[in-house]
């Protein structure tokens, strides 16, 4: 039997925030994969190394975690006052599925950086030295994101002294603004309430704040789950019963939010909604061994991503945290001590993170105008990714 040569596709492997993924320019993809559909999905899954029943993604670019099983497609934006279109795919590790339902907030910083390097931002907007605000149209959620990218000698500055918990080495700081993260036809609070009681068969009633900012998110009180809020990955991810409980809660909340019509559909929408639990500030030791003191932080937050406790905090979930904290009466706000919280610092498994939100209340209706946080990004490898020739053939996908 003869075999065709592998397909070569220009690609960039980047870290953005506490995530990393494989980035493509739309026009660099094979023609059949420049359109949404099964051919594109199969190709990108093969790039990342999914589906992999071993759960390791050894034969691909993925890193076998929700933070590293990601892919991004960029193109120049024709939308007024925007530079680049950003399409994000969260690739399932052990099954043939890409979730296109949401954004990756961490990788947003890398989008701003790569858009400049790849000529997707007009040269006239790029200073010789200074900062350029890259205007991103996030295609998955139809939102505007702004990344403030530092420029040195006309090029993106990646090196710097900014330290981000969850990332080992320092880099240049990039502020990311999420504009109107719950605007349009979407309700900030899908149920109309700051808190709800979730009635779930087999699980006692749980108080929850259900918010749609950055990404649909369900916040729970750690104590009601039998947690204290200081848990690290091994504690939660080593408890299969606890993970199953989180998934049951997430599925029922997705139904209550109107994101799915049946509980079964929630299993096919793993990227969103997110589920997180909060607790008042306590001292703990982060996964790096660093001691986080209670007086450093306003509250504790732990979040589940793609069925497992995240090693730090998803950028989109941080948007939801900042928005909810700024609105008196939500579980996040109450865990942080209540009141008006325009900026706060929360503890996560890898350390701490600051997030700020600008909110307004008109006639009793809350609106989130902007949520901001600092991230960093760096190119890890640039060149060509190789995939087997049959990655563009529609047929049986291993499951």
C-alpha positions in Angstrom: 0.0 0.0 0.0 1.3 3.5 -0.9 0.7 6.5 1.3 0.6 10.2 0.4 2.9 12.7 2.0 1.8 14.7 5.0 0.1 18.0 4.5 2.1 21.1 5.6 0.3 24.1 7.0 1.8 27.4 8.2 1.1 27.7 11.9 2.2 29.4 15.1 2.3 27.8 18.6 1.7 30.4 21.2 1.1 30.9 24.9 -1.5 33.4 25.9 -2.1 34.0 29.6 -2.2 30.5 31.3 -3.2 28.7 28.1 -1.5 27.8 24.8 -2.7 26.6 21.4 -2.0 26.3 17.7 -2.8 29.4 15.7 -3.6 29.6 12.0 -4.3 32.4 9.5 -7.5 31.5 7.7 -6.0 31.9 4.3 -3.2 29.5 5.2 -5.6 26.6 5.8 -6.3 24.2 3.0 -9.2 25.5 0.9 -11.6 22.8 2.1 -10.9 23.8 5.8 -11.4 27.5 5.3 -15.1 27.0 5.8 -16.8 25.7 9.0 -17.8 22.0 8.9 -16.6 18.5 9.4 -13.5 18.8 7.2 -12.2 21.8 9.2 -13.0 20.0 12.5 -11.3 16.8 11.5 -8.2 18.7 10.4 -7.9 20.7 13.6 -8.5 17.7 15.8 -5.7 15.9 14.0 -3.4 18.9 14.5 -4.0 18.8 18.2 -4.0 15.0 18.5 -7.6 14.2 19.2 -9.5 12.1 19.7 -7.1 10.2 21.9 -8.6 7.4 24.0 -5.3 7.4 26.0 -6.0 11.0 27.0 -2.4 12.2 26.2 -2.5 13.8 22.7 0.9 12.3 22.1 0.5 12.4 18.3 -0.4 16.1 18.1 0.2 19.6 19.4 -2.1 19.4 22.4 -0.9 19.1 25.9 -3.7 16.8 27.3 -5.3 19.5 29.4 -8.2 21.9 28.8 -5.6 24.7 28.9 -3.6 23.3 26.0 -6.1 21.6 23.8 -7.0 24.7 21.9 -6.9 26.1 18.3 -7.3 29.6 16.9 -8.1 30.9 13.4 -7.4 34.6 12.6 -8.3 36.7 9.6 -8.3 40.4 8.8 -11.6 41.9 9.9 -13.8 43.8 7.5 -15.9 45.0 10.5 -15.9 48.7 11.1 -13.3 49.8 13.7 -11.9 46.3 14.1 -8.5 44.9 13.0 -8.8 41.1 13.3 -11.4 38.3 13.5 -10.7 35.7 16.2 -12.3 32.3 16.0 -11.6 29.9 18.9 -12.0 26.1 19.1 -11.8 24.1 22.3 -10.8 20.6 21.3 -12.0 17.7 23.3 -9.2 15.3 24.2 -10.7 11.9 24.2 -13.6 12.2 21.7 -14.1 13.7 18.3 -15.5 17.1 19.1 -14.6 20.8 18.9 -16.7 23.2 20.9 -17.1 26.5 19.1 -19.6 27.9 21.6 -17.3 30.3 23.5 -14.2 32.4 23.7 -10.8 31.8 25.3 -9.9 34.9 27.3 -6.4 33.8 28.0 -5.5 33.3 24.4 -7.0 36.8 23.6 -3.6 38.3 24.5 -1.9 36.1 22.0 -4.4 37.1 19.3 -3.5 40.8 19.7 0.2 40.0 19.5 0.0 37.7 16.5 -2.3 40.0 14.6 0.4 42.6 14.6 3.2 40.2 13.7 1.2 38.7 10.8 0.2 42.1 9.3 -3.5 41.9 10.2 -3.2 45.4 11.9 -2.6 48.3 9.6 1.0 49.5 9.8 -0.2 53.1 10.2 -1.6 52.1 13.6 1.6 50.7 14.9 4.0 53.1 16.6 7.8 52.8 16.6 7.6 52.6 20.4 4.6 52.6 22.7 1.3 50.6 22.9 -1.2 49.8 20.2 -4.8 48.8 21.0 -5.6 45.8 18.8 -9.3 45.8 18.1 -10.6 42.2 17.9 -13.9 40.9 16.8 -14.6 37.6 18.6 -16.5 35.5 16.1 -17.7 32.8 18.6 -19.6 35.3 20.8 -19.9 38.4 18.5 -18.1 40.6 21.0 -15.4 43.3 20.9 -12.1 42.6 22.7 -9.2 45.1 23.0 -5.6 44.0 23.6 -3.1 46.7 24.5 0.1 45.3 23.0 3.5 46.9 23.8 5.7 47.8 20.8 9.5 48.2 20.8 11.3 49.3 17.7 8.2 48.7 15.6 7.8 45.1 16.8 5.7 43.3 19.4 7.5 43.3 22.8 7.2 39.9 24.4 9.9 40.1 27.1 9.2 41.9 30.3 9.0 41.8 34.1 5.2 41.1 34.4 4.6 38.0 36.5 1.4 36.0 36.0 0.6 33.3 38.5 0.2 30.0 36.6 3.0 31.0 34.2 6.6 30.2 35.3 8.5 33.0 33.5 7.9 36.8 33.4 6.9 38.6 30.2 5.6 41.9 28.9 2.2 43.0 30.4 -0.7 43.2 28.0 -4.0 44.7 29.3 -7.1 43.0 27.9 -10.5 44.8 27.8 -13.7 42.9 27.3 -16.2 45.4 26.1 -19.9 45.0 26.9 -19.3 41.3 27.6 -23.0 40.6 28.1 -24.5 43.1 25.6 -26.8 42.6 22.7 -29.8 40.3 23.2 -28.1 38.3 26.0 -29.3 38.9 29.5 -26.6 39.5 32.1 -28.6 37.4 34.6 -30.5 34.8 32.4 -33.0 34.0 35.2 -33.5 37.6 36.1 -32.1 37.0 39.6 -28.9 37.8 41.4 -29.1 34.4 43.1 -31.2 31.3 42.5 -31.9 28.1 44.2 -31.0 25.1 42.0 -33.2 22.1 42.7 -31.4 19.1 41.3 -32.6 15.5 41.8 -30.2 13.6 44.1 -28.5 16.8 45.2 -29.7 19.1 47.8 -30.9 22.6 46.9 -27.9 24.8 46.1 -27.7 28.6 46.0 -26.2 29.9 42.8 -25.4 33.1 40.9 -25.9 32.5 37.2 -24.3 35.2 35.0 -23.6 35.7 31.4 -20.5 37.9 31.1 -17.4 36.7 29.2 -18.8 33.2 29.2 -22.0 31.8 30.8 -20.9 30.9 34.4 -22.6 29.3 37.4 -21.1 30.4 40.8 -21.8 28.2 43.9 -20.8 28.5 47.5 -17.9 26.2 48.4 -19.3 25.3 51.7 -22.6 24.0 50.2 -20.4 21.6 48.1 -18.4 20.3 51.0 -15.4 22.4 49.9 -13.4 25.2 51.5 -12.2 27.1 48.4 -8.5 26.4 48.9 -8.5 23.1 47.0 -5.8 22.4 44.4 -6.2 20.3 41.3 -5.3 16.9 42.8 -8.0 17.2 45.4 -10.9 17.8 43.0 -9.6 16.0 39.9 -8.8 12.9 42.0 -12.4 12.7 43.2 -14.5 11.2 40.4 -17.7 11.5 42.4 -17.1 15.2 42.9 -16.4 15.8 39.3 -19.6 13.9 38.3 -21.5 16.1 40.8 -20.2 19.2 39.2 -21.2 18.0 35.7 -24.7 17.2 36.9 -25.0 20.7 38.4 -23.6 22.3 35.3 -26.0 20.4 33.0 -29.1 21.5 35.1 -27.9 25.1 35.2 -27.3 25.1 31.4 -30.9 24.0 31.1 -32.1 26.7 33.5 -30.2 29.3 31.5 -31.8 28.2 28.3 -28.5 27.3 26.7 -29.7 23.7 26.0 -33.1 22.1 25.5 -32.2 18.8 27.2 -29.7 17.6 29.8 -28.2 15.4 27.2 -27.3 18.4 25.0 -25.1 19.8 27.9 -22.7 16.9 27.4 -22.0 18.2 23.8 -21.4 21.8 25.1 -18.5 21.2 27.4 -16.8 24.6 27.0 -19.7 26.5 28.4 -21.3 27.2 30.7 -18.5 27.2 33.2 -19.0 26.2 36.9 -17.1 27.8 39.8 -17.2 27.9 43.5 -16.4 30.8 45.8 -15.4 31.3 49.5 -14.3 34.1 51.7 -10.5 34.8 51.7 -8.4 32.2 53.6 -4.6 31.6 53.6 -3.4 28.6 51.5 -0.4 27.2 49.7 -0.6 27.5 45.9 0.4 24.7 43.5 3.8 26.4 43.1 4.5 26.2 46.8 4.0 29.9 47.3 2.0 30.9 50.4 -1.0 33.1 49.6 -2.1 35.1 52.7 -5.7 35.9 53.3 -4.9 39.6 53.6 -3.6 39.5 50.0 -6.9 38.6 48.4 -10.6 39.5 48.5 -12.0 36.0 48.0 -11.2 32.4 46.8 -12.4 31.1 43.5 -12.0 27.6 41.9 -13.4 26.8 38.4 -14.0 23.7 36.5 -13.0 23.6 32.8 -13.8 20.7 30.4 -14.7 18.4 33.3 -11.7 19.1 35.6 -10.5 21.8 38.0 -8.5 24.4 36.1 -4.9 24.9 37.2 -5.3 28.7 37.5 -8.3 30.6 36.1 -9.8 30.8 32.6 -9.8 34.4 31.3 -13.5 34.3 30.4 -14.4 33.0 33.8 -12.3 35.9 35.3 -14.5 38.3 33.3 -17.6 36.7 35.0 -15.9 36.9 38.4 -15.1 40.6 37.9 -18.6 41.4 36.7 -20.3 39.5 39.4 -18.1 40.9 42.1 -19.0 44.5 41.1 -22.7 43.8 41.6 -23.9 43.8 45.2 -25.8 40.7 46.2 -24.2 38.1 44.0 -22.5 35.2 45.6 -19.1 36.4 44.3 -19.8 39.9 45.8 -20.9 38.5 49.1 -17.9 36.1 49.4 -15.6 39.2 48.8 -17.3 41.1 51.6 -20.0 42.9 49.7 -20.3 46.5 48.7 -19.1 48.2 45.5 -16.0 46.3 44.2 -14.7 47.9 41.1 -11.5 45.9 41.3 -10.5 42.9 43.3 -7.8 40.2 43.7 -8.9 36.6 44.0 -7.0 33.4 44.9 -6.9 30.5 42.5 -5.0 27.2 42.6 -1.8 28.7 41.1 -1.8 32.0 43.0 -3.8 35.3 42.6 -5.3 37.4 39.9 -6.6 41.0 39.7 -9.7 41.9 37.6 -11.6 45.1 37.4 -15.1 45.8 36.1 -17.1 48.9 35.2 -20.9 48.4 35.7 -23.9 50.6 35.7 -27.5 50.3 37.0 -30.3 51.9 35.1 -33.9 51.5 36.3 -32.9 48.5 38.3 -31.1 46.8 35.4 -27.4 46.0 35.6 -25.1 46.4 32.7 -21.4 45.5 32.4 -19.6 48.1 30.3 -16.1 46.7 30.6 -14.0 44.1 32.4 -10.2 44.4 32.3 -7.3 42.2 33.4 -3.6 41.9 32.6 -2.2 38.9 30.7 0.9 38.2 28.7 1.7 36.3 25.5 4.7 34.7 23.7 5.4 32.9 20.5 6.7 29.4 21.4 7.2 28.1 17.9 6.6 29.4 14.4 6.7 27.6 11.1 4.8 24.6 9.7 2.6 22.0 11.3 2.3 18.6 9.7 -0.8 16.4 9.5 -1.4 13.1 7.7 -2.9 13.4 4.2 -6.1 11.7 5.3 -6.9 14.6 7.7 -8.8 16.2 4.9 -10.8 13.1 4.1 -14.3 12.7 5.5 -14.7 9.3 6.8 -14.5 7.4 10.1 -13.0 9.3 13.0 -11.6 7.2 15.8 -13.7 7.5 18.9 
